Amino acid sequence: MSQAAPAPCSDPFQPLRLQGADGASLELLPYGAQLLSWVPAGEHGNRLFLSPAAEYRHGVSVRGGIPVVFPQFSGHGPLPKHGFARVQPWALEQQGPAGCRMRLRESPQTLALWPHPFELRLDLAMQANRLEAALTVLNTGSAAFEFTAALHSYLQVDDIRQTRLHGLQGCRYLDAVRHREYHVQQQEPLQLGEWIDRIYVDAPGELRLEEPARRLRIRQEGFTDTVVWNPAAGLTATLADMEPDGWLRMLCVEAGSTLAPVRLAPGQAWRGTQILIAE
Ligand SMILES: O=P(O)(O)OC[C@H]1O[C@@H](O)[C@H](O)[C@@H](O)[C@@H]1O
């Protein structure tokens, strides 16, 4: 990756476009450091789901791509849902043809919500059919803090009802759909098409998303949990930024540390990575 001077992006809603020499490409919004699209080398379509009804304005999270969840997962705490990183303008720190580093530091807005100095880095790297997204959290203050976080990846599928997720059998999960109870995954592969909202705890390092015509390997490192979410028709109808049938074309498979907070002493850093491999 070539080094460029850190640049605050003048319009955070103006996407950055990167095109690797091998033909892979991505589009990224400085607002939220949100990846909007990733097209692997040799393919033509976005492997990430981006809702055509997504909203692009301050204070609202863009529905699709890969939102960065920090410092709070979902509604599990006093902060706004999924924290604030996804609705802040990030700076572009480094950029090359096949990758970039985005950076977010504390600001008066973040300190008003969460009184800790921090630095977040999102490193994105494409290589042929592979995309790596790495989130680094640094404690730049003088007191310890705790956080939860996730890479909230919306994966594009042709038809969720024909899609299977392999690799979760035997894994314990917290089911947000059924009274927030814990269960153990029996079905293998996991069949989809109904409302699902689960946190798989101590999730395996690799899953496989299988569709009739293609496949995606999903790896994670550093993160402890995997969240699987699809709103189905009922919940989708309540989301203004989703088309009524949008749920048929997406599945969120999120790499997260969501239930047990990560504690960072002053000067310490933590890193979590999600790797997507298109096949
Ligand atoms: O609508 P939001 O805030 O982007 O959240 C979407 C979903 O994100 C998932 O991570 C949660 O498990 C779901 O409960 C939630 O509905």
The ligand as a Gaussian input file, in Angstrom:
#p B3LYP/6-31G(d) Opt

LIG

0 1
 O      -31.137000      -1.737000      11.791000
 P      -29.750000      -1.781000      12.381000
 O      -29.573000      -0.851000      13.542000
 O      -28.700000      -1.559000      11.342000
 O      -29.538000      -3.237000      12.944000
 C      -29.713000      -4.334000      12.135000
 C      -29.546000      -5.646000      12.900000
 O      -28.189000      -5.788000      13.256000
 C      -27.875000      -7.075000      13.817000
 O      -26.521000      -7.100000      14.118000
 C      -28.670000      -7.283000      15.079000
 O      -28.387000      -8.575000      15.581000
 C      -30.138000      -7.109000      14.792000
 O      -30.889000      -7.230000      16.010000
 C      -30.412000      -5.758000      14.148000
 O      -31.779000      -5.624000      13.845000

